[in-house]
């Protein structure tokens, strides 16, 4: 009887089971827990730090400093941004929680991420915005970002449009992850936007939008 109940539940929730199985197989074929959690290698973390420092040191004029991150996942890169940027900087991290490698429902995914980021959310240093990149970009009317970090949709068109938006908003530095990854369209979009080349460490890339 117990086995029949388990089988019935699997049939009832077959879409969720399929998603979990697919995620598990991806983890087995990937580089392990670090990839699953959205973590960066030590070299890539150095790249993020360099990008933030370039963005803040190159920023002209006064006012509040804003960093925009597309793609929060579980908030590990968000933490690094918050720890690297000087006081007075606000990190706006954007995610619609439509995907995670463990197949968590969007509400549970967001709850977990909020717990990871709780110290920064409580102080207001990080603001977690629950929507997709396109919706955020359409309604954003804040200050020119010191840094825009792209790590959400890795398709060519999505990255291309985010870069165009960041340029239009006069972002000081545009950066992101998965440059050089043959599975995604990131490299093509970045190379087309910046034919003169970008700086990168591992798969983290960054580019000042103007020479200073």
CORQUI-V811868 format. One record per residue. N is the residue number from 1. RES is the residue in one letter. SS is DSSP state (hx for helix, st for strand, lp for the rest). Layout:
BEGIN
N;RES;SS, N;RES;SS
END
This chain:
BEGIN
1;X;lp, 2;X;hx, 3;X;hx, 4;X;hx, 5;X;hx, 6;X;hx, 7;X;hx, 8;X;hx, 9;X;hx, 10;X;hx, 11;X;hx, 12;X;hx, 13;X;lp, 14;X;hx, 15;X;hx, 16;X;hx, 17;X;hx, 18;X;hx, 19;X;hx, 20;X;hx, 21;X;hx, 22;X;hx, 23;X;hx, 24;X;hx, 25;X;hx, 26;X;hx, 27;X;hx, 28;X;hx, 29;X;hx, 30;X;lp, 31;X;lp, 32;X;lp, 33;X;hx, 34;X;hx, 35;X;hx, 36;X;hx, 37;X;lp, 38;X;lp, 39;X;lp, 40;X;lp, 41;X;lp, 42;X;hx, 43;X;hx, 44;X;hx, 45;X;hx, 46;X;hx, 47;X;hx, 48;X;hx, 49;X;hx, 50;X;hx, 51;X;hx, 52;X;hx, 53;X;hx, 54;X;hx, 55;X;hx, 56;X;hx, 57;X;hx, 58;X;hx, 59;X;lp, 60;X;lp, 61;X;lp, 62;X;lp, 63;X;lp, 64;X;lp, 65;X;st, 66;X;st, 67;X;st, 68;X;st, 69;X;st, 70;X;st, 71;X;lp, 72;X;lp, 73;X;lp, 74;X;lp, 75;X;lp, 76;X;hx, 77;X;hx, 78;X;hx, 79;X;hx, 80;X;hx, 81;X;hx, 82;X;hx, 83;X;hx, 84;X;hx, 85;X;lp, 86;X;lp, 87;X;lp, 88;X;lp, 89;X;st, 90;X;st, 91;X;st, 92;X;st, 93;X;st, 94;X;st, 95;X;lp, 96;X;lp, 97;X;lp, 98;X;lp, 99;X;lp, 100;X;lp, 101;X;lp, 102;X;lp, 103;X;lp, 104;X;lp, 105;X;lp, 106;X;hx, 107;X;hx, 108;X;hx, 109;X;hx, 110;X;hx, 111;X;hx, 112;X;hx, 113;X;hx, 114;X;hx, 115;X;hx, 116;X;hx, 117;X;lp, 118;X;hx, 119;X;hx, 120;X;hx, 121;X;hx, 122;X;hx, 123;X;hx, 124;X;lp, 125;X;lp, 126;X;st, 127;X;st, 128;X;st, 129;X;st, 130;X;lp, 131;X;lp, 132;X;lp, 133;X;hx, 134;X;hx, 135;X;hx, 136;X;hx, 137;X;hx, 138;X;hx, 139;X;hx, 140;X;lp, 141;X;lp, 142;X;lp, 143;X;lp, 144;X;lp, 145;X;lp, 146;X;lp, 147;X;st, 148;X;st, 149;X;st, 150;X;st, 151;X;lp, 152;X;lp, 153;X;lp, 154;X;lp, 155;X;lp, 156;X;hx, 157;X;hx, 158;X;hx, 159;X;hx, 160;X;hx, 161;X;hx, 162;X;hx, 163;X;hx, 164;X;hx, 165;X;hx, 166;X;hx, 167;X;hx, 168;X;hx, 169;X;lp, 170;X;lp, 171;X;lp, 172;X;lp, 173;X;st, 174;X;st, 175;X;st, 176;X;st, 177;X;lp, 178;X;lp, 179;X;lp, 180;X;lp, 181;X;lp, 182;X;lp, 183;X;lp, 184;X;lp, 185;X;lp, 186;X;hx, 187;X;hx, 188;X;hx, 189;X;hx, 190;X;hx, 191;X;hx, 192;X;hx, 193;X;hx, 194;X;lp, 195;X;lp, 196;X;lp, 197;X;lp, 198;X;lp, 199;X;st, 200;X;st, 201;X;st, 202;X;lp, 203;X;lp, 204;X;st, 205;X;st, 206;X;st, 207;X;st, 208;X;st, 209;X;lp, 210;X;lp, 211;X;lp, 212;X;lp
END
